[in-house]
Amino acid sequence: MADRVEIFEVVGRDGLQNEARFVETPDKIALINALSGAGFTKIEVTAFVSPKAVPNMRDAAQVMGAITRRSGVIYSALVPNLRGAQAAIDAKVDEVNLVFSASASHNQANVRMSCEESLTALAQIVTACKEAGVPANVSIATAFGCPFEGVIAPDRVLGFVGNCVDMGVAGVTLADTTGMANPAQVSALVSAVRARYRALPLTLHFHDTRGMGLANVYAAYQAGARRFDSALGGIGGCPFAPGATGNICTEDTVHMFEQMGVPTGLNLPSLLEIAKTLPALVGHDTFGHVIKAGRSCDLHPLPGGASAQSA
Amino acid sequence: MADRVEIFEVVGRDGLQNEARFVETPDKIALINALSGAGFTKIEVTAFVSPKAVPNMRDAAQVMGAITRRSGVIYSALVPNLRGAQAAIDAKVDEVNLVFSASASHNQANVRMSCEESLTALAQIVTACKEAGVPANVSIATAFGCPFEGVIAPDRVLGFVGNCVDMGVAGVTLADTTGMANPAQVSALVSAVRARYRALPLTLHFHDTRGMGLANVYAAYQAGARRFDSALGGIGGCPFAPGATGNICTEDTVHMFEQMGVPTGLNLPSLLEIAKTLPALVGHDTFGHVIKAGRSCDLHPLPGGASAQSA
């Protein structure tokens, strides 16, 4: 196993958007700047959304305008509509990440449109982005399951991927928005998308809500996926499950790939240092494992005398 | 995917052995009795070890003697030596689970013997078990990595598996004692063991110390493994990593397999009910995800009005 993977950091957006406490703008800027030095090729910085709906993203333009742009890093932002896209373009994002839900009910709850209405709107936004010279990625939320409807039929998702390809998007992200995907399902859907759209830059976005996050990453990798979203500290919990874990954890994901011999281009010790600063920002403990246990390669001294009897 | 898997519950032994608080004997008995009704084919009840080294297992004989034996369930116990095996046989266990470490330094720290000395001792114990008519499984600890030495060479582990097969053991368990295994390594070692010893009942024992627990389960399953140890609530943390997660969590593992369409024969709602009783027993929160987030199939009502904008 040596194929390189790309890990896209989404802590600034998906990590922080559901946090109860407003993270101060200078802290957000410092976080993104620190992450810029860790080797990411793409960082989702913020979201240009309704400040009423998502208060923690209300400083999107300020954050985007004040971060230090590092050469080789794509600074992207999530946008749900044309207005958001225009604001993101004005703020000079390198890429916009559009979003709609594969589930009709989730899309209705999220953006108050049917999926068909969303696709029409998306086509307009993609055109506007092209005119502005800004690549547009589309994230298909609830691509594996919807908290209101349950499992989403793979053919429905495949159809939406096709719609995105027809629009000329820069890439598509399949998002397991509330952590419902399982590895068998991931393997099947990734294989199907890759078989039909081999040239499409495909990203997988998993949440660890039910503990299957890294299993899904491994299943997707085995099926040929090489791009993954993740959030430092695994923050970004689900609104339906208070206390539940959030996005897959960046440093745990990087650790797994490095242990597997798959290069990530990321500096894990540096990520662990940055992850240590997160609890103070969000006001609660975060979900990383490696930050507590150390890397598998961090060895321990032999014990002096005690016998342990463990297996 | 429809091959049935067997999940062996080890919370009574590996889950409780490192707990700081002594879990009262009647509570242990009630826990094992409750688990007996959930569909397990094998439950590791306790360990016959030095009460000084592992105080929480000091009531091994009492627990073993007082649980209600349910037909169809194998009640096993871990033993590190002949004395423990004799005590386990006297206590009428259905199976003994012997243990030694693939890592020389870990074995020395654990049982103060070289691996060669341990193999000689194991052969004697297996013979004693045969004479008593009690099957003996051998758990090879640190089969993927050692906290003192790092990665353990697969050929070394394969050799030890061969030694166990030659002794006529009932089965072998490859244990990732301190959660160092990664899915690529698991896939390779399980494939190698199965290629060489196809008839051997092989069990995988993972810890989630670094978040790779279910990824390793999935990798092992893909490589043909069908037997897994797990602990209710994911308890059983690592002595080297205070606060780190423990064994893979039974209810999360069962949930993943059921979502994948792989039968486990276990009653997940019942497991979740029993898991709810654990924090009161051990005096701290446990590590399960599904107990917090609900099953993927537990749907939510559509929200009334609020817009969420998530992906």
Boltz contact constraints between the chains, C-beta under 6 A:
constraints:
  - contact:
      token1: [A, 1]
      token2: [B, 184]
      max_distance: 6.0
  - contact:
      token1: [A, 49]
      token2: [B, 309]
      max_distance: 6.0
  - contact:
      token1: [A, 53]
      token2: [B, 307]
      max_distance: 6.0
  - contact:
      token1: [A, 53]
      token2: [B, 309]
      max_distance: 6.0
  - contact:
      token1: [A, 54]
      token2: [B, 309]
      max_distance: 6.0
  - contact:
      token1: [A, 80]
      token2: [B, 309]
      max_distance: 6.0
  - contact:
      token1: [A, 99]
      token2: [B, 311]
      max_distance: 6.0
  - contact:
      token1: [A, 105]
      token2: [B, 302]
      max_distance: 6.0
  - contact:
      token1: [A, 109]
      token2: [B, 303]
      max_distance: 6.0
  - contact:
      token1: [A, 110]
      token2: [B, 308]
      max_distance: 6.0
  - contact:
      token1: [A, 110]
      token2: [B, 309]
      max_distance: 6.0
  - contact:
      token1: [A, 139]
      token2: [B, 311]
      max_distance: 6.0
  - contact:
      token1: [A, 141]
      token2: [B, 311]
      max_distance: 6.0
  - contact:
      token1: [A, 145]
      token2: [B, 296]
      max_distance: 6.0
  - contact:
      token1: [A, 147]
      token2: [B, 300]
      max_distance: 6.0
  - contact:
      token1: [A, 148]
      token2: [B, 300]
      max_distance: 6.0
  - contact:
      token1: [A, 148]
      token2: [B, 302]
      max_distance: 6.0
  - contact:
      token1: [A, 150]
      token2: [B, 299]
      max_distance: 6.0
  - contact:
      token1: [A, 175]
      token2: [B, 311]
      max_distance: 6.0
  - contact:
      token1: [A, 177]
      token2: [B, 310]
      max_distance: 6.0
  - contact:
      token1: [A, 180]
      token2: [B, 296]
      max_distance: 6.0
  - contact:
      token1: [A, 182]
      token2: [B, 256]
      max_distance: 6.0
  - contact:
      token1: [A, 182]
      token2: [B, 259]
      max_distance: 6.0
  - contact:
      token1: [A, 182]
      token2: [B, 260]
      max_distance: 6.0
  - contact:
      token1: [A, 183]
      token2: [B, 218]
      max_distance: 6.0
  - contact:
      token1: [A, 184]
      token2: [B, 1]
      max_distance: 6.0
  - contact:
      token1: [A, 184]
      token2: [B, 260]
      max_distance: 6.0
  - contact:
      token1: [A, 209]
      token2: [B, 293]
      max_distance: 6.0
  - contact:
      token1: [A, 210]
      token2: [B, 289]
      max_distance: 6.0
  - contact:
      token1: [A, 210]
      token2: [B, 290]
      max_distance: 6.0
  - contact:
      token1: [A, 210]
      token2: [B, 293]
      max_distance: 6.0
  - contact:
      token1: [A, 211]
      token2: [B, 214]
      max_distance: 6.0
  - contact:
      token1: [A, 211]
      token2: [B, 252]
      max_distance: 6.0
  - contact:
      token1: [A, 211]
      token2: [B, 289]
      max_distance: 6.0
  - contact:
      token1: [A, 212]
      token2: [B, 214]
      max_distance: 6.0
  - contact:
      token1: [A, 212]
      token2: [B, 256]
      max_distance: 6.0
  - contact:
      token1: [A, 214]
      token2: [B, 211]
      max_distance: 6.0
  - contact:
      token1: [A, 214]
      token2: [B, 212]
      max_distance: 6.0
  - contact:
      token1: [A, 214]
      token2: [B, 215]
      max_distance: 6.0
  - contact:
      token1: [A, 215]
      token2: [B, 214]
      max_distance: 6.0
  - contact:
      token1: [A, 215]
      token2: [B, 215]
      max_distance: 6.0
  - contact:
      token1: [A, 215]
      token2: [B, 218]
      max_distance: 6.0
  - contact:
      token1: [A, 218]
      token2: [B, 183]
      max_distance: 6.0
  - contact:
      token1: [A, 218]
      token2: [B, 215]
      max_distance: 6.0
  - contact:
      token1: [A, 240]
      token2: [B, 300]
      max_distance: 6.0
  - contact:
      token1: [A, 241]
      token2: [B, 292]
      max_distance: 6.0
  - contact:
      token1: [A, 241]
      token2: [B, 293]
      max_distance: 6.0
  - contact:
      token1: [A, 243]
      token2: [B, 292]
      max_distance: 6.0
  - contact:
      token1: [A, 244]
      token2: [B, 292]
      max_distance: 6.0
  - contact:
      token1: [A, 244]
      token2: [B, 293]
      max_distance: 6.0
  - contact:
      token1: [A, 252]
      token2: [B, 211]
      max_distance: 6.0
  - contact:
      token1: [A, 256]
      token2: [B, 182]
      max_distance: 6.0
  - contact:
      token1: [A, 256]
      token2: [B, 212]
      max_distance: 6.0
  - contact:
      token1: [A, 259]
      token2: [B, 182]
      max_distance: 6.0
  - contact:
      token1: [A, 260]
      token2: [B, 182]
      max_distance: 6.0
  - contact:
      token1: [A, 260]
      token2: [B, 184]
      max_distance: 6.0
  - contact:
      token1: [A, 289]
      token2: [B, 210]
      max_distance: 6.0
  - contact:
      token1: [A, 289]
      token2: [B, 211]
      max_distance: 6.0
  - contact:
      token1: [A, 290]
      token2: [B, 210]
      max_distance: 6.0
  - contact:
      token1: [A, 292]
      token2: [B, 241]
      max_distance: 6.0
  - contact:
      token1: [A, 292]
      token2: [B, 243]
      max_distance: 6.0
  - contact:
      token1: [A, 292]
      token2: [B, 244]
      max_distance: 6.0
  - contact:
      token1: [A, 293]
      token2: [B, 209]
      max_distance: 6.0
  - contact:
      token1: [A, 293]
      token2: [B, 210]
      max_distance: 6.0
  - contact:
      token1: [A, 293]
      token2: [B, 241]
      max_distance: 6.0
  - contact:
      token1: [A, 293]
      token2: [B, 244]
      max_distance: 6.0
  - contact:
      token1: [A, 296]
      token2: [B, 145]
      max_distance: 6.0
  - contact:
      token1: [A, 296]
      token2: [B, 180]
      max_distance: 6.0
  - contact:
      token1: [A, 299]
      token2: [B, 150]
      max_distance: 6.0
  - contact:
      token1: [A, 300]
      token2: [B, 147]
      max_distance: 6.0
  - contact:
      token1: [A, 300]
      token2: [B, 148]
      max_distance: 6.0
  - contact:
      token1: [A, 300]
      token2: [B, 240]
      max_distance: 6.0
  - contact:
      token1: [A, 302]
      token2: [B, 105]
      max_distance: 6.0
  - contact:
      token1: [A, 302]
      token2: [B, 148]
      max_distance: 6.0
  - contact:
      token1: [A, 303]
      token2: [B, 109]
      max_distance: 6.0
  - contact:
      token1: [A, 307]
      token2: [B, 53]
      max_distance: 6.0
  - contact:
      token1: [A, 308]
      token2: [B, 110]
      max_distance: 6.0
  - contact:
      token1: [A, 309]
      token2: [B, 49]
      max_distance: 6.0
  - contact:
      token1: [A, 309]
      token2: [B, 53]
      max_distance: 6.0
  - contact:
      token1: [A, 309]
      token2: [B, 54]
      max_distance: 6.0
  - contact:
      token1: [A, 309]
      token2: [B, 80]
      max_distance: 6.0
  - contact:
      token1: [A, 309]
      token2: [B, 110]
      max_distance: 6.0
  - contact:
      token1: [A, 310]
      token2: [B, 177]
      max_distance: 6.0
  - contact:
      token1: [A, 311]
      token2: [B, 99]
      max_distance: 6.0
  - contact:
      token1: [A, 311]
      token2: [B, 139]
      max_distance: 6.0
  - contact:
      token1: [A, 311]
      token2: [B, 141]
      max_distance: 6.0
  - contact:
      token1: [A, 311]
      token2: [B, 175]
      max_distance: 6.0
